[in-house]
Amino acid sequence: MKAMILAAGRGERMRPLTDLTPKPLIEVGGQPLISRHLERLKQAGVDEVIINTAWLGEQIEEYVSDGHPWGVKVVYSREAKGALETGGGILKAMPLLGNQPFWLVNGDIWTDFPFARLPERPSDCAHLVLVDNPPHNEKGDFALANGRVHTSGAQMLTFAGIAALKPNLWSGYRPGNFPLAPLLRRAAELGRVSGDYWPGAWHDIGTPERLQAARQAI
């Protein structure tokens, strides 16, 4: 089983902290975010992790190395300093990911979601984990009904940045700079996305205020 950790972002809203430290190496609960991800992915049965890097990527590679301390194989998809956004970054890493489904985790979140709940072979082109809307995303991203993800509904939820994905989600897309969200919305409109609601802890470490809130909560 392979997983990908998105770790290439500049972290503009986290400056000046991210001027010297990439977001995935920021500590929450006394542990860098990326270390916790690797530890828990291994526990869930992941053998190989692909990490995309751009801003301060050399620090991430120096810290994680080949993944041996966590018992997983780690390989890197290196991007230019401007990064390719989420959708383009995953497409660039596709030769490393292969043609089988893989798990995806944002490098700048903290959660107690058990990754083993993700399907290894999703029947749809995407399976998303959704959480309650945080204050910075009150309108939410998707609705969930009977295990199916929709772009609208009575109760909107937030995409947690955790998913099981099939490479065919990128069918028809060319290499370049583009986000993942439009691909997911398009697939959801076509009825090709399943989902799971997680009521547990989840923190998006996107600003200094959110970082402080996560540290206090954890």
Beta strands, then each sheet from edge to edge (+ up, - down):
strand 1: 2-6
strand 2: 27-28
strand 3: 31-32
strand 4: 48-53
strand 5: 73-78
strand 6: 102-106
strand 7: 109-111
strand 8: 126-131
strand 9: 142-145
strand 10: 148-150
strand 11: 156-165
strand 12: 193-197
strand 13: 202-204
sheet 1: 5+ 4+ 1+ 6+ 11- 8+ 12+
sheet 2: 5+ 4+ 1+ 6+ 11- 9+ 10-
sheet 3: 2+ 3-
sheet 4: 7+ 13-
end
